[in-house]
Amino acid sequence: MDVDAAQPSLDLFKAQIQSLSSVPVDRQKLIVKGRQLKTDEDLSKLSEGTKVMLMGSAEVIAAAPETKVVFEEDLTDAQKVSLVPTVLPAGLQNLGNTCYLASTLQCFRAIVPLKEALKEYAVKPAAYGATSADFGRPVAHRMGALFSEMDSSTKPVVPFGFITVFRQQFPQFDERTREGVHMQQDADESFSQILHLLCESVRAGSSLPDGARGLFEGNMISRLKCLEDPSDIGEDRIEPFFKLRCHITEEVNFLSDGIKRSLVEEIEKNSPVLGRNAKYSRESRIIKLPEYLPVQFVRFFWRTDTQKKSKILRKVTFPIRFDVFQFCDESLQKQLSEHRNKVDLAVESSSSPQDAMEIDAPGSSGVYELCAVITHKGRSADSGHYIGWTRDSGEDWFQFDDDKVSRVKEEDVLKLSGGGDWHMAYILFYRAAPWRRPK
C-alpha cells in the first residue's frame, strides 16, 4: 500500500493497515530494516520503495476444532459407511453364475428387521432358540455374518462362506456343466428355499420378537364349490402363505389382474354328493396380512419340446403403493375399513394432517409400499442375468448388479414391467405402509 506523504502519521498508517488486515492498531508491530517503528515516527523520512513488515494477530481468533480432524484415507471401511452418506453399499462378487443368489441376498438385506436379527443370530444363535441340530442354522449363521461384513464395507464382498454352506444344504444349487462350471439357477427357487429355512430356524429373539415367520406369514381361507352341483360345498380351509403369485395371460396388464387369477383355480376331485370325480372351483381370500409381502410374477413355464423353462415377456405394470383390500376376505375387509375410517376422521379433525397420520400403524390398513425387486434379463430362468433393486429413501433406489452398485430413481424401477428383452420384475417385495386416503 502507498503512504500519503502529506499525512505521514504512523497512527493513520496503522488505521489503514487495520482496514485491510483486520489487525487492530494496538496489536500491530511494524518492522523496517530490522527495527520497530515508534509512535512518533515520521514516515515521510522513509525512502520510496521501503518495505514495512507487519506482525500481529487479527481481531477474531479462530477457535480450535472441537474434534480432531480425520482424513478420508485414515478412515476404516466401517467408518466411511457410517460417516459418509454418499458411499454406496457393498455389492457381492460373482463367483460364477451366482447372480441369482446375489440379487436375492440384497433384497433380503433390504428388510431391516430381518437383517438386524440375522446379524445378532450370527453372534448369539442361542438367543433365538437355535441348536446345533437345526437344519438351517449354518445358512442363517453365514447369512448374518455376511450382512455384518457388507454393512461395514465399501468394497464388494466375496460371499464364499455363505454360498458354500448354502450349496451343502441345498445340493440342487450345486449343479455343474460338463466342464465343471456351476450352472445358473432360478432366483425364485433360491428365494423360496432361504425364506422357508429362515422361518423355521430364526425363531423369536430379542431383535425379532416373533421370529422370521412373524415378518412374512399371512393366512388365507380357501372355499370349495362344485361346479356341477351347487349344493356340494366343501369345508373351508385355512392355510399360511408367504407370497402371492401373479399369473400372466393375454388378458393380464396389471399386477392386480394376475393376482386375482391366482386366487381362483379349477380342480377335479371326488364329489361325495355325486359319487364320482367332479370339477370344483377353489377361491382363496386373505384373512391375515403379513408385515412383508413378496409377490412373484409367474413368468416361466415348462416347454416339453425344448425341455426348458421358457419366459413370458408380456408387460405387466406394478405400483409403488399397493392396496390389497380387494384380495381380502369380508371379515378382514371390515377391520381394514374401520381402521381407514378412523384415520380419515383423525385427518379431518386435525389442523396438521401429517400429525394425524402418525396414529396409523403400518400393517393395519392393507396398504403396502415397494421396497425391493429382483429382475431377470433373458429368455430362460436357468440362464440370463439377475439384478437386485432396493429402496434407499424417498424416490432413491440402489441397483445391485453383482459387485457393481449404482443409484437409480423410482421411475427407473417402474420401467421394469417387461415387454421386451430388458430386465423385468420377477419378484416384488412390499412392506406394510400407513394408510393414506386416495385424493
VENSUL-V736387 format. One record per backbone hydrogen bond with DSSP energy under -1.0 kcal/mol. NH is the residue of the N-H (numbers start at 1). CO is the residue of the C=O. If there is no record, write none. Layout:
# VENSUL-V736387
NH_CO + NH_CO
This chain:
# VENSUL-V736387
7_4 + 13_9 + 14_10 + 15_11 + 16_12 + 17_13 + 18_14 + 19_15 + 20_16 + 21_17 + 22_18 + 27_24 + 28_25 + 29_55 + 31_53 + 32_35 + 35_32 + 37_30 + 41_38 + 43_8 + 45_42 + 46_43 + 50_47 + 53_31 + 55_29 + 59_22 + 74_71 + 75_72 + 80_76 + 81_77 + 82_78 + 83_79 + 84_80 + 87_84 + 92_402 + 93_157 + 102_98 + 103_99 + 105_101 + 106_102 + 107_103 + 108_104 + 109_105 + 110_106 + 111_108 + 112_110 + 115_111 + 116_112 + 117_113 + 118_114 + 119_115 + 120_116 + 121_117 + 122_118 + 124_120 + 127_124 + 128_125 + 129_126 + 130_125 + 134_131 + 140_136 + 141_137 + 142_138 + 143_139 + 144_140 + 145_141 + 146_142 + 147_143 + 148_144 + 149_145 + 150_146 + 151_147 + 153_150 + 157_91 + 163_159 + 164_160 + 165_161 + 166_162 + 167_163 + 168_164 + 169_165 + 170_166 + 173_170 + 174_171 + 177_181 + 180_177 + 183_175 + 190_186 + 191_187 + 192_188 + 193_189 + 194_190 + 195_191 + 196_192 + 197_193 + 198_194 + 199_195 + 200_196 + 201_197 + 202_198 + 203_201 + 205_208 + 211_208 + 212_202 + 214_210 + 215_212 + 216_212 + 217_213 + 218_241 + 219_288 + 220_239 + 221_285 + 222_237 + 223_283 + 225_281 + 226_232 + 227_279 + 232_229 + 233_231 + 237_222 + 239_220 + 241_218 + 244_294 + 246_296 + 247_258 + 252_249 + 255_317 + 258_254 + 259_255 + 260_256 + 261_257 + 262_258 + 263_259 + 265_282 + 267_280 + 269_278 + 271_276 + 275_271 + 278_269 + 280_267 + 281_225 + 282_265 + 283_223 + 284_263 + 285_221 + 286_327 + 287_219 + 288_219 + 292_215 + 293_430 + 295_428 + 296_244 + 297_426 + 298_246 + 299_297 + 301_310 + 303_308 + 307_303 + 310_301 + 312_299 + 316_417 + 317_253 + 322_368 + 324_366 + 327_324 + 328_325 + 329_286 + 333_329 + 334_330 + 335_331 + 336_332 + 337_333 + 338_334 + 339_335 + 340_336 + 341_337 + 342_338 + 343_339 + 344_340 + 345_341 + 346_342 + 347_343 + 348_344 + 349_345 + 356_352 + 357_353 + 359_356 + 360_357 + 364_361 + 368_322 + 369_431 + 370_320 + 371_429 + 372_429 + 373_389 + 374_427 + 375_387 + 376_424 + 377_385 + 383_380 + 385_377 + 387_375 + 388_400 + 389_373 + 390_398 + 391_371 + 392_396 + 396_393 + 397_408 + 398_390 + 399_406 + 400_388 + 401_404 + 404_401 + 406_399 + 408_397 + 410_395 + 412_409 + 413_409 + 414_410 + 416_413 + 419_313 + 424_376 + 425_416 + 426_374 + 427_374 + 428_295 + 429_372 + 430_293 + 431_369 + 432_291 + 433_367
